């Protein structure tokens, strides 16, 4: 029984990690999918940022919830888990915004 308990705990943790990975992939994909159409339409940066928030809001919420659930399962405080989720979401959004700015530079 002692051998089975750790195995069960590992199996129980696996779906959470998979949930984070799937949510991360969906969120990143949603963000990336907004770049080319916005470039084609010559959408100003501020408007592009707003579009990311609205268009990818559901995928962001799923990603954020998966991070929070895993962090709390790992014993993180609510405050620290929220900060981690904020950081991870910001990293993806900042990366896409940076790419959008780079593609919009004159001569690119």
Phi and psi restraints in degrees (range 20) as a CNS / XPLOR table:
assign (resid 1 and name C) (resid 2 and name N)
       (resid 2 and name CA) (resid 2 and name C) 1.0 -65.2 20.0 2
assign (resid 2 and name N) (resid 2 and name CA)
       (resid 2 and name C) (resid 3 and name N) 1.0 -31.5 20.0 2
assign (resid 2 and name C) (resid 3 and name N)
       (resid 3 and name CA) (resid 3 and name C) 1.0 -73.6 20.0 2
assign (resid 3 and name N) (resid 3 and name CA)
       (resid 3 and name C) (resid 4 and name N) 1.0 -35.9 20.0 2
assign (resid 3 and name C) (resid 4 and name N)
       (resid 4 and name CA) (resid 4 and name C) 1.0 -70.8 20.0 2
assign (resid 4 and name N) (resid 4 and name CA)
       (resid 4 and name C) (resid 5 and name N) 1.0 -37.6 20.0 2
assign (resid 4 and name C) (resid 5 and name N)
       (resid 5 and name CA) (resid 5 and name C) 1.0 -59.3 20.0 2
assign (resid 5 and name N) (resid 5 and name CA)
       (resid 5 and name C) (resid 6 and name N) 1.0 -49.5 20.0 2
assign (resid 5 and name C) (resid 6 and name N)
       (resid 6 and name CA) (resid 6 and name C) 1.0 -62.7 20.0 2
assign (resid 6 and name N) (resid 6 and name CA)
       (resid 6 and name C) (resid 7 and name N) 1.0 -36.6 20.0 2
assign (resid 6 and name C) (resid 7 and name N)
       (resid 7 and name CA) (resid 7 and name C) 1.0 -63.9 20.0 2
assign (resid 7 and name N) (resid 7 and name CA)
       (resid 7 and name C) (resid 8 and name N) 1.0 -43.2 20.0 2
assign (resid 7 and name C) (resid 8 and name N)
       (resid 8 and name CA) (resid 8 and name C) 1.0 -64.0 20.0 2
assign (resid 8 and name N) (resid 8 and name CA)
       (resid 8 and name C) (resid 9 and name N) 1.0 -37.9 20.0 2
assign (resid 8 and name C) (resid 9 and name N)
       (resid 9 and name CA) (resid 9 and name C) 1.0 -66.4 20.0 2
assign (resid 9 and name N) (resid 9 and name CA)
       (resid 9 and name C) (resid 10 and name N) 1.0 -39.2 20.0 2
assign (resid 9 and name C) (resid 10 and name N)
       (resid 10 and name CA) (resid 10 and name C) 1.0 -65.8 20.0 2
assign (resid 10 and name N) (resid 10 and name CA)
       (resid 10 and name C) (resid 11 and name N) 1.0 -41.2 20.0 2
assign (resid 10 and name C) (resid 11 and name N)
       (resid 11 and name CA) (resid 11 and name C) 1.0 -66.9 20.0 2
assign (resid 11 and name N) (resid 11 and name CA)
       (resid 11 and name C) (resid 12 and name N) 1.0 -35.4 20.0 2
assign (resid 11 and name C) (resid 12 and name N)
       (resid 12 and name CA) (resid 12 and name C) 1.0 -67.9 20.0 2
assign (resid 12 and name N) (resid 12 and name CA)
       (resid 12 and name C) (resid 13 and name N) 1.0 -32.7 20.0 2
assign (resid 12 and name C) (resid 13 and name N)
       (resid 13 and name CA) (resid 13 and name C) 1.0 -77.4 20.0 2
assign (resid 13 and name N) (resid 13 and name CA)
       (resid 13 and name C) (resid 14 and name N) 1.0 -27.6 20.0 2
assign (resid 13 and name C) (resid 14 and name N)
       (resid 14 and name CA) (resid 14 and name C) 1.0 -58.6 20.0 2
assign (resid 14 and name N) (resid 14 and name CA)
       (resid 14 and name C) (resid 15 and name N) 1.0 -45.6 20.0 2
assign (resid 14 and name C) (resid 15 and name N)
       (resid 15 and name CA) (resid 15 and name C) 1.0 -60.1 20.0 2
assign (resid 15 and name N) (resid 15 and name CA)
       (resid 15 and name C) (resid 16 and name N) 1.0 -32.7 20.0 2
assign (resid 15 and name C) (resid 16 and name N)
       (resid 16 and name CA) (resid 16 and name C) 1.0 -64.8 20.0 2
assign (resid 16 and name N) (resid 16 and name CA)
       (resid 16 and name C) (resid 17 and name N) 1.0 -44.3 20.0 2
assign (resid 16 and name C) (resid 17 and name N)
       (resid 17 and name CA) (resid 17 and name C) 1.0 -63.6 20.0 2
assign (resid 17 and name N) (resid 17 and name CA)
       (resid 17 and name C) (resid 18 and name N) 1.0 -41.0 20.0 2
assign (resid 17 and name C) (resid 18 and name N)
       (resid 18 and name CA) (resid 18 and name C) 1.0 -64.8 20.0 2
assign (resid 18 and name N) (resid 18 and name CA)
       (resid 18 and name C) (resid 19 and name N) 1.0 -37.3 20.0 2
assign (resid 18 and name C) (resid 19 and name N)
       (resid 19 and name CA) (resid 19 and name C) 1.0 -64.1 20.0 2
assign (resid 19 and name N) (resid 19 and name CA)
       (resid 19 and name C) (resid 20 and name N) 1.0 -41.1 20.0 2
assign (resid 19 and name C) (resid 20 and name N)
       (resid 20 and name CA) (resid 20 and name C) 1.0 -65.7 20.0 2
assign (resid 20 and name N) (resid 20 and name CA)
       (resid 20 and name C) (resid 21 and name N) 1.0 -45.3 20.0 2
assign (resid 20 and name C) (resid 21 and name N)
       (resid 21 and name CA) (resid 21 and name C) 1.0 -61.2 20.0 2
assign (resid 21 and name N) (resid 21 and name CA)
       (resid 21 and name C) (resid 22 and name N) 1.0 -44.9 20.0 2
assign (resid 21 and name C) (resid 22 and name N)
       (resid 22 and name CA) (resid 22 and name C) 1.0 -66.7 20.0 2
assign (resid 22 and name N) (resid 22 and name CA)
       (resid 22 and name C) (resid 23 and name N) 1.0 -40.9 20.0 2
assign (resid 22 and name C) (resid 23 and name N)
       (resid 23 and name CA) (resid 23 and name C) 1.0 -67.9 20.0 2
assign (resid 23 and name N) (resid 23 and name CA)
       (resid 23 and name C) (resid 24 and name N) 1.0 -39.1 20.0 2
assign (resid 23 and name C) (resid 24 and name N)
       (resid 24 and name CA) (resid 24 and name C) 1.0 -62.8 20.0 2
assign (resid 24 and name N) (resid 24 and name CA)
       (resid 24 and name C) (resid 25 and name N) 1.0 -45.3 20.0 2
assign (resid 24 and name C) (resid 25 and name N)
       (resid 25 and name CA) (resid 25 and name C) 1.0 -62.9 20.0 2
assign (resid 25 and name N) (resid 25 and name CA)
       (resid 25 and name C) (resid 26 and name N) 1.0 -43.4 20.0 2
assign (resid 25 and name C) (resid 26 and name N)
       (resid 26 and name CA) (resid 26 and name C) 1.0 -65.2 20.0 2
assign (resid 26 and name N) (resid 26 and name CA)
       (resid 26 and name C) (resid 27 and name N) 1.0 -42.0 20.0 2
assign (resid 26 and name C) (resid 27 and name N)
       (resid 27 and name CA) (resid 27 and name C) 1.0 -66.0 20.0 2
assign (resid 27 and name N) (resid 27 and name CA)
       (resid 27 and name C) (resid 28 and name N) 1.0 -48.2 20.0 2
assign (resid 27 and name C) (resid 28 and name N)
       (resid 28 and name CA) (resid 28 and name C) 1.0 -62.0 20.0 2
assign (resid 28 and name N) (resid 28 and name CA)
       (resid 28 and name C) (resid 29 and name N) 1.0 -38.9 20.0 2
assign (resid 28 and name C) (resid 29 and name N)
       (resid 29 and name CA) (resid 29 and name C) 1.0 -64.8 20.0 2
assign (resid 29 and name N) (resid 29 and name CA)
       (resid 29 and name C) (resid 30 and name N) 1.0 -40.8 20.0 2
assign (resid 29 and name C) (resid 30 and name N)
       (resid 30 and name CA) (resid 30 and name C) 1.0 -63.1 20.0 2
assign (resid 30 and name N) (resid 30 and name CA)
       (resid 30 and name C) (resid 31 and name N) 1.0 -46.4 20.0 2
assign (resid 30 and name C) (resid 31 and name N)
       (resid 31 and name CA) (resid 31 and name C) 1.0 -60.4 20.0 2
assign (resid 31 and name N) (resid 31 and name CA)
       (resid 31 and name C) (resid 32 and name N) 1.0 -47.8 20.0 2
assign (resid 31 and name C) (resid 32 and name N)
       (resid 32 and name CA) (resid 32 and name C) 1.0 -62.0 20.0 2
assign (resid 32 and name N) (resid 32 and name CA)
       (resid 32 and name C) (resid 33 and name N) 1.0 -36.2 20.0 2
assign (resid 32 and name C) (resid 33 and name N)
       (resid 33 and name CA) (resid 33 and name C) 1.0 -66.9 20.0 2
assign (resid 33 and name N) (resid 33 and name CA)
       (resid 33 and name C) (resid 34 and name N) 1.0 -15.7 20.0 2
assign (resid 33 and name C) (resid 34 and name N)
       (resid 34 and name CA) (resid 34 and name C) 1.0 -85.3 20.0 2
assign (resid 34 and name N) (resid 34 and name CA)
       (resid 34 and name C) (resid 35 and name N) 1.0 -17.8 20.0 2
assign (resid 34 and name C) (resid 35 and name N)
       (resid 35 and name CA) (resid 35 and name C) 1.0 -66.1 20.0 2
assign (resid 35 and name N) (resid 35 and name CA)
       (resid 35 and name C) (resid 36 and name N) 1.0 -60.3 20.0 2
assign (resid 35 and name C) (resid 36 and name N)
       (resid 36 and name CA) (resid 36 and name C) 1.0 -62.5 20.0 2
assign (resid 36 and name N) (resid 36 and name CA)
       (resid 36 and name C) (resid 37 and name N) 1.0 -46.2 20.0 2
assign (resid 36 and name C) (resid 37 and name N)
       (resid 37 and name CA) (resid 37 and name C) 1.0 -60.0 20.0 2
assign (resid 37 and name N) (resid 37 and name CA)
       (resid 37 and name C) (resid 38 and name N) 1.0 -36.1 20.0 2
assign (resid 37 and name C) (resid 38 and name N)
       (resid 38 and name CA) (resid 38 and name C) 1.0 -71.1 20.0 2
assign (resid 38 and name N) (resid 38 and name CA)
       (resid 38 and name C) (resid 39 and name N) 1.0 -36.5 20.0 2
assign (resid 38 and name C) (resid 39 and name N)
       (resid 39 and name CA) (resid 39 and name C) 1.0 -64.3 20.0 2
assign (resid 39 and name N) (resid 39 and name CA)
       (resid 39 and name C) (resid 40 and name N) 1.0 -43.3 20.0 2
assign (resid 39 and name C) (resid 40 and name N)
       (resid 40 and name CA) (resid 40 and name C) 1.0 -60.8 20.0 2
assign (resid 40 and name N) (resid 40 and name CA)
       (resid 40 and name C) (resid 41 and name N) 1.0 -36.3 20.0 2
assign (resid 40 and name C) (resid 41 and name N)
       (resid 41 and name CA) (resid 41 and name C) 1.0 -88.0 20.0 2
assign (resid 41 and name N) (resid 41 and name CA)
       (resid 41 and name C) (resid 42 and name N) 1.0 -2.0 20.0 2
assign (resid 41 and name C) (resid 42 and name N)
       (resid 42 and name CA) (resid 42 and name C) 1.0 55.2 20.0 2
assign (resid 42 and name N) (resid 42 and name CA)
       (resid 42 and name C) (resid 43 and name N) 1.0 46.7 20.0 2
assign (resid 42 and name C) (resid 43 and name N)
       (resid 43 and name CA) (resid 43 and name C) 1.0 -70.4 20.0 2
assign (resid 43 and name N) (resid 43 and name CA)
       (resid 43 and name C) (resid 44 and name N) 1.0 129.7 20.0 2
assign (resid 43 and name C) (resid 44 and name N)
       (resid 44 and name CA) (resid 44 and name C) 1.0 -61.0 20.0 2
assign (resid 44 and name N) (resid 44 and name CA)
       (resid 44 and name C) (resid 45 and name N) 1.0 152.6 20.0 2
assign (resid 44 and name C) (resid 45 and name N)
       (resid 45 and name CA) (resid 45 and name C) 1.0 -54.0 20.0 2
assign (resid 45 and name N) (resid 45 and name CA)
       (resid 45 and name C) (resid 46 and name N) 1.0 -46.9 20.0 2
assign (resid 45 and name C) (resid 46 and name N)
       (resid 46 and name CA) (resid 46 and name C) 1.0 -60.6 20.0 2
assign (resid 46 and name N) (resid 46 and name CA)
       (resid 46 and name C) (resid 47 and name N) 1.0 -40.5 20.0 2
assign (resid 46 and name C) (resid 47 and name N)
       (resid 47 and name CA) (resid 47 and name C) 1.0 -68.6 20.0 2
assign (resid 47 and name N) (resid 47 and name CA)
       (resid 47 and name C) (resid 48 and name N) 1.0 -39.1 20.0 2
assign (resid 47 and name C) (resid 48 and name N)
       (resid 48 and name CA) (resid 48 and name C) 1.0 -59.4 20.0 2
assign (resid 48 and name N) (resid 48 and name CA)
       (resid 48 and name C) (resid 49 and name N) 1.0 -44.2 20.0 2
assign (resid 48 and name C) (resid 49 and name N)
       (resid 49 and name CA) (resid 49 and name C) 1.0 -60.8 20.0 2
assign (resid 49 and name N) (resid 49 and name CA)
       (resid 49 and name C) (resid 50 and name N) 1.0 -41.9 20.0 2
assign (resid 49 and name C) (resid 50 and name N)
       (resid 50 and name CA) (resid 50 and name C) 1.0 -64.1 20.0 2
assign (resid 50 and name N) (resid 50 and name CA)
       (resid 50 and name C) (resid 51 and name N) 1.0 -39.0 20.0 2
assign (resid 50 and name C) (resid 51 and name N)
       (resid 51 and name CA) (resid 51 and name C) 1.0 -64.2 20.0 2
assign (resid 51 and name N) (resid 51 and name CA)
       (resid 51 and name C) (resid 52 and name N) 1.0 -38.8 20.0 2
assign (resid 51 and name C) (resid 52 and name N)
       (resid 52 and name CA) (resid 52 and name C) 1.0 -59.6 20.0 2
assign (resid 52 and name N) (resid 52 and name CA)
       (resid 52 and name C) (resid 53 and name N) 1.0 -44.9 20.0 2
assign (resid 52 and name C) (resid 53 and name N)
       (resid 53 and name CA) (resid 53 and name C) 1.0 -60.3 20.0 2
assign (resid 53 and name N) (resid 53 and name CA)
       (resid 53 and name C) (resid 54 and name N) 1.0 -45.4 20.0 2
assign (resid 53 and name C) (resid 54 and name N)
       (resid 54 and name CA) (resid 54 and name C) 1.0 -79.6 20.0 2
assign (resid 54 and name N) (resid 54 and name CA)
       (resid 54 and name C) (resid 55 and name N) 1.0 -44.4 20.0 2
assign (resid 54 and name C) (resid 55 and name N)
       (resid 55 and name CA) (resid 55 and name C) 1.0 -67.8 20.0 2
assign (resid 55 and name N) (resid 55 and name CA)
       (resid 55 and name C) (resid 56 and name N) 1.0 -36.3 20.0 2
assign (resid 55 and name C) (resid 56 and name N)
       (resid 56 and name CA) (resid 56 and name C) 1.0 -105.9 20.0 2
assign (resid 56 and name N) (resid 56 and name CA)
       (resid 56 and name C) (resid 57 and name N) 1.0 14.1 20.0 2
assign (resid 56 and name C) (resid 57 and name N)
       (resid 57 and name CA) (resid 57 and name C) 1.0 -59.8 20.0 2
assign (resid 57 and name N) (resid 57 and name CA)
       (resid 57 and name C) (resid 58 and name N) 1.0 -41.8 20.0 2
assign (resid 57 and name C) (resid 58 and name N)
       (resid 58 and name CA) (resid 58 and name C) 1.0 -67.3 20.0 2
assign (resid 58 and name N) (resid 58 and name CA)
       (resid 58 and name C) (resid 59 and name N) 1.0 -39.2 20.0 2
assign (resid 58 and name C) (resid 59 and name N)
       (resid 59 and name CA) (resid 59 and name C) 1.0 -72.2 20.0 2
assign (resid 59 and name N) (resid 59 and name CA)
       (resid 59 and name C) (resid 60 and name N) 1.0 -34.2 20.0 2
assign (resid 59 and name C) (resid 60 and name N)
       (resid 60 and name CA) (resid 60 and name C) 1.0 -63.6 20.0 2
assign (resid 60 and name N) (resid 60 and name CA)
       (resid 60 and name C) (resid 61 and name N) 1.0 -44.2 20.0 2
assign (resid 60 and name C) (resid 61 and name N)
       (resid 61 and name CA) (resid 61 and name C) 1.0 -62.1 20.0 2
assign (resid 61 and name N) (resid 61 and name CA)
       (resid 61 and name C) (resid 62 and name N) 1.0 -40.5 20.0 2
assign (resid 61 and name C) (resid 62 and name N)
       (resid 62 and name CA) (resid 62 and name C) 1.0 -65.7 20.0 2
assign (resid 62 and name N) (resid 62 and name CA)
       (resid 62 and name C) (resid 63 and name N) 1.0 -43.7 20.0 2
assign (resid 62 and name C) (resid 63 and name N)
       (resid 63 and name CA) (resid 63 and name C) 1.0 -62.0 20.0 2
assign (resid 63 and name N) (resid 63 and name CA)
       (resid 63 and name C) (resid 64 and name N) 1.0 -47.4 20.0 2
assign (resid 63 and name C) (resid 64 and name N)
       (resid 64 and name CA) (resid 64 and name C) 1.0 -60.9 20.0 2
assign (resid 64 and name N) (resid 64 and name CA)
       (resid 64 and name C) (resid 65 and name N) 1.0 -43.8 20.0 2
assign (resid 64 and name C) (resid 65 and name N)
       (resid 65 and name CA) (resid 65 and name C) 1.0 -64.1 20.0 2
assign (resid 65 and name N) (resid 65 and name CA)
       (resid 65 and name C) (resid 66 and name N) 1.0 -38.7 20.0 2
assign (resid 65 and name C) (resid 66 and name N)
       (resid 66 and name CA) (resid 66 and name C) 1.0 -65.8 20.0 2
assign (resid 66 and name N) (resid 66 and name CA)
       (resid 66 and name C) (resid 67 and name N) 1.0 -41.9 20.0 2
assign (resid 66 and name C) (resid 67 and name N)
       (resid 67 and name CA) (resid 67 and name C) 1.0 -62.6 20.0 2
assign (resid 67 and name N) (resid 67 and name CA)
       (resid 67 and name C) (resid 68 and name N) 1.0 -47.7 20.0 2
assign (resid 67 and name C) (resid 68 and name N)
       (resid 68 and name CA) (resid 68 and name C) 1.0 -59.8 20.0 2
assign (resid 68 and name N) (resid 68 and name CA)
       (resid 68 and name C) (resid 69 and name N) 1.0 -44.5 20.0 2
assign (resid 68 and name C) (resid 69 and name N)
       (resid 69 and name CA) (resid 69 and name C) 1.0 -61.8 20.0 2
assign (resid 69 and name N) (resid 69 and name CA)
       (resid 69 and name C) (resid 70 and name N) 1.0 -44.5 20.0 2
assign (resid 69 and name C) (resid 70 and name N)
       (resid 70 and name CA) (resid 70 and name C) 1.0 -67.5 20.0 2
assign (resid 70 and name N) (resid 70 and name CA)
       (resid 70 and name C) (resid 71 and name N) 1.0 -44.0 20.0 2
assign (resid 70 and name C) (resid 71 and name N)
       (resid 71 and name CA) (resid 71 and name C) 1.0 -61.9 20.0 2
assign (resid 71 and name N) (resid 71 and name CA)
       (resid 71 and name C) (resid 72 and name N) 1.0 -42.1 20.0 2
assign (resid 71 and name C) (resid 72 and name N)
       (resid 72 and name CA) (resid 72 and name C) 1.0 -67.2 20.0 2
assign (resid 72 and name N) (resid 72 and name CA)
       (resid 72 and name C) (resid 73 and name N) 1.0 -38.2 20.0 2
assign (resid 72 and name C) (resid 73 and name N)
       (resid 73 and name CA) (resid 73 and name C) 1.0 -63.6 20.0 2
assign (resid 73 and name N) (resid 73 and name CA)
       (resid 73 and name C) (resid 74 and name N) 1.0 -29.7 20.0 2
assign (resid 73 and name C) (resid 74 and name N)
       (resid 74 and name CA) (resid 74 and name C) 1.0 -83.0 20.0 2
assign (resid 74 and name N) (resid 74 and name CA)
       (resid 74 and name C) (resid 75 and name N) 1.0 1.6 20.0 2
assign (resid 74 and name C) (resid 75 and name N)
       (resid 75 and name CA) (resid 75 and name C) 1.0 92.7 20.0 2
assign (resid 75 and name N) (resid 75 and name CA)
       (resid 75 and name C) (resid 76 and name N) 1.0 11.1 20.0 2
assign (resid 75 and name C) (resid 76 and name N)
       (resid 76 and name CA) (resid 76 and name C) 1.0 -74.7 20.0 2
assign (resid 76 and name N) (resid 76 and name CA)
       (resid 76 and name C) (resid 77 and name N) 1.0 147.7 20.0 2
assign (resid 76 and name C) (resid 77 and name N)
       (resid 77 and name CA) (resid 77 and name C) 1.0 -69.7 20.0 2
assign (resid 77 and name N) (resid 77 and name CA)
       (resid 77 and name C) (resid 78 and name N) 1.0 160.8 20.0 2
assign (resid 77 and name C) (resid 78 and name N)
       (resid 78 and name CA) (resid 78 and name C) 1.0 -57.6 20.0 2
assign (resid 78 and name N) (resid 78 and name CA)
       (resid 78 and name C) (resid 79 and name N) 1.0 -43.2 20.0 2
assign (resid 78 and name C) (resid 79 and name N)
       (resid 79 and name CA) (resid 79 and name C) 1.0 -62.9 20.0 2
assign (resid 79 and name N) (resid 79 and name CA)
       (resid 79 and name C) (resid 80 and name N) 1.0 -46.8 20.0 2
assign (resid 79 and name C) (resid 80 and name N)
       (resid 80 and name CA) (resid 80 and name C) 1.0 -67.5 20.0 2
assign (resid 80 and name N) (resid 80 and name CA)
       (resid 80 and name C) (resid 81 and name N) 1.0 -38.3 20.0 2
assign (resid 80 and name C) (resid 81 and name N)
       (resid 81 and name CA) (resid 81 and name C) 1.0 -64.2 20.0 2
assign (resid 81 and name N) (resid 81 and name CA)
       (resid 81 and name C) (resid 82 and name N) 1.0 -41.6 20.0 2
assign (resid 81 and name C) (resid 82 and name N)
       (resid 82 and name CA) (resid 82 and name C) 1.0 -64.4 20.0 2
assign (resid 82 and name N) (resid 82 and name CA)
       (resid 82 and name C) (resid 83 and name N) 1.0 -41.3 20.0 2
assign (resid 82 and name C) (resid 83 and name N)
       (resid 83 and name CA) (resid 83 and name C) 1.0 -64.0 20.0 2
assign (resid 83 and name N) (resid 83 and name CA)
       (resid 83 and name C) (resid 84 and name N) 1.0 -40.2 20.0 2
assign (resid 83 and name C) (resid 84 and name N)
       (resid 84 and name CA) (resid 84 and name C) 1.0 -63.5 20.0 2
assign (resid 84 and name N) (resid 84 and name CA)
       (resid 84 and name C) (resid 85 and name N) 1.0 -45.2 20.0 2
assign (resid 84 and name C) (resid 85 and name N)
       (resid 85 and name CA) (resid 85 and name C) 1.0 -62.3 20.0 2
assign (resid 85 and name N) (resid 85 and name CA)
       (resid 85 and name C) (resid 86 and name N) 1.0 -43.8 20.0 2
assign (resid 85 and name C) (resid 86 and name N)
       (resid 86 and name CA) (resid 86 and name C) 1.0 -59.1 20.0 2
assign (resid 86 and name N) (resid 86 and name CA)
       (resid 86 and name C) (resid 87 and name N) 1.0 -44.3 20.0 2
assign (resid 86 and name C) (resid 87 and name N)
       (resid 87 and name CA) (resid 87 and name C) 1.0 -63.4 20.0 2
assign (resid 87 and name N) (resid 87 and name CA)
       (resid 87 and name C) (resid 88 and name N) 1.0 -45.7 20.0 2
assign (resid 87 and name C) (resid 88 and name N)
       (resid 88 and name CA) (resid 88 and name C) 1.0 -66.3 20.0 2
assign (resid 88 and name N) (resid 88 and name CA)
       (resid 88 and name C) (resid 89 and name N) 1.0 -41.8 20.0 2
assign (resid 88 and name C) (resid 89 and name N)
       (resid 89 and name CA) (resid 89 and name C) 1.0 -63.8 20.0 2
assign (resid 89 and name N) (resid 89 and name CA)
       (resid 89 and name C) (resid 90 and name N) 1.0 -44.9 20.0 2
assign (resid 89 and name C) (resid 90 and name N)
       (resid 90 and name CA) (resid 90 and name C) 1.0 -60.6 20.0 2
assign (resid 90 and name N) (resid 90 and name CA)
       (resid 90 and name C) (resid 91 and name N) 1.0 -38.5 20.0 2
assign (resid 90 and name C) (resid 91 and name N)
       (resid 91 and name CA) (resid 91 and name C) 1.0 -58.2 20.0 2
assign (resid 91 and name N) (resid 91 and name CA)
       (resid 91 and name C) (resid 92 and name N) 1.0 -45.2 20.0 2
assign (resid 91 and name C) (resid 92 and name N)
       (resid 92 and name CA) (resid 92 and name C) 1.0 -68.8 20.0 2
assign (resid 92 and name N) (resid 92 and name CA)
       (resid 92 and name C) (resid 93 and name N) 1.0 -43.8 20.0 2
assign (resid 92 and name C) (resid 93 and name N)
       (resid 93 and name CA) (resid 93 and name C) 1.0 -65.4 20.0 2
assign (resid 93 and name N) (resid 93 and name CA)
       (resid 93 and name C) (resid 94 and name N) 1.0 -45.5 20.0 2
assign (resid 93 and name C) (resid 94 and name N)
       (resid 94 and name CA) (resid 94 and name C) 1.0 -60.9 20.0 2
assign (resid 94 and name N) (resid 94 and name CA)
       (resid 94 and name C) (resid 95 and name N) 1.0 -38.6 20.0 2
assign (resid 94 and name C) (resid 95 and name N)
       (resid 95 and name CA) (resid 95 and name C) 1.0 -62.8 20.0 2
assign (resid 95 and name N) (resid 95 and name CA)
       (resid 95 and name C) (resid 96 and name N) 1.0 -46.1 20.0 2
assign (resid 95 and name C) (resid 96 and name N)
       (resid 96 and name CA) (resid 96 and name C) 1.0 -67.2 20.0 2
assign (resid 96 and name N) (resid 96 and name CA)
       (resid 96 and name C) (resid 97 and name N) 1.0 -41.3 20.0 2
assign (resid 96 and name C) (resid 97 and name N)
       (resid 97 and name CA) (resid 97 and name C) 1.0 -63.8 20.0 2
assign (resid 97 and name N) (resid 97 and name CA)
       (resid 97 and name C) (resid 98 and name N) 1.0 -40.8 20.0 2
assign (resid 97 and name C) (resid 98 and name N)
       (resid 98 and name CA) (resid 98 and name C) 1.0 -61.1 20.0 2
assign (resid 98 and name N) (resid 98 and name CA)
       (resid 98 and name C) (resid 99 and name N) 1.0 -42.5 20.0 2
assign (resid 98 and name C) (resid 99 and name N)
       (resid 99 and name CA) (resid 99 and name C) 1.0 -63.3 20.0 2
assign (resid 99 and name N) (resid 99 and name CA)
       (resid 99 and name C) (resid 100 and name N) 1.0 -42.5 20.0 2
assign (resid 99 and name C) (resid 100 and name N)
       (resid 100 and name CA) (resid 100 and name C) 1.0 -62.3 20.0 2
assign (resid 100 and name N) (resid 100 and name CA)
       (resid 100 and name C) (resid 101 and name N) 1.0 -43.7 20.0 2
assign (resid 100 and name C) (resid 101 and name N)
       (resid 101 and name CA) (resid 101 and name C) 1.0 -61.7 20.0 2
assign (resid 101 and name N) (resid 101 and name CA)
       (resid 101 and name C) (resid 102 and name N) 1.0 -42.0 20.0 2
assign (resid 101 and name C) (resid 102 and name N)
       (resid 102 and name CA) (resid 102 and name C) 1.0 -63.8 20.0 2
assign (resid 102 and name N) (resid 102 and name CA)
       (resid 102 and name C) (resid 103 and name N) 1.0 -44.2 20.0 2
assign (resid 102 and name C) (resid 103 and name N)
       (resid 103 and name CA) (resid 103 and name C) 1.0 -66.3 20.0 2
assign (resid 103 and name N) (resid 103 and name CA)
       (resid 103 and name C) (resid 104 and name N) 1.0 -25.7 20.0 2
assign (resid 103 and name C) (resid 104 and name N)
       (resid 104 and name CA) (resid 104 and name C) 1.0 -86.5 20.0 2
assign (resid 104 and name N) (resid 104 and name CA)
       (resid 104 and name C) (resid 105 and name N) 1.0 -5.7 20.0 2
assign (resid 104 and name C) (resid 105 and name N)
       (resid 105 and name CA) (resid 105 and name C) 1.0 -65.0 20.0 2
assign (resid 105 and name N) (resid 105 and name CA)
       (resid 105 and name C) (resid 106 and name N) 1.0 143.4 20.0 2
assign (resid 105 and name C) (resid 106 and name N)
       (resid 106 and name CA) (resid 106 and name C) 1.0 -58.8 20.0 2
assign (resid 106 and name N) (resid 106 and name CA)
       (resid 106 and name C) (resid 107 and name N) 1.0 136.5 20.0 2
assign (resid 106 and name C) (resid 107 and name N)
       (resid 107 and name CA) (resid 107 and name C) 1.0 89.8 20.0 2
assign (resid 107 and name N) (resid 107 and name CA)
       (resid 107 and name C) (resid 108 and name N) 1.0 0.9 20.0 2
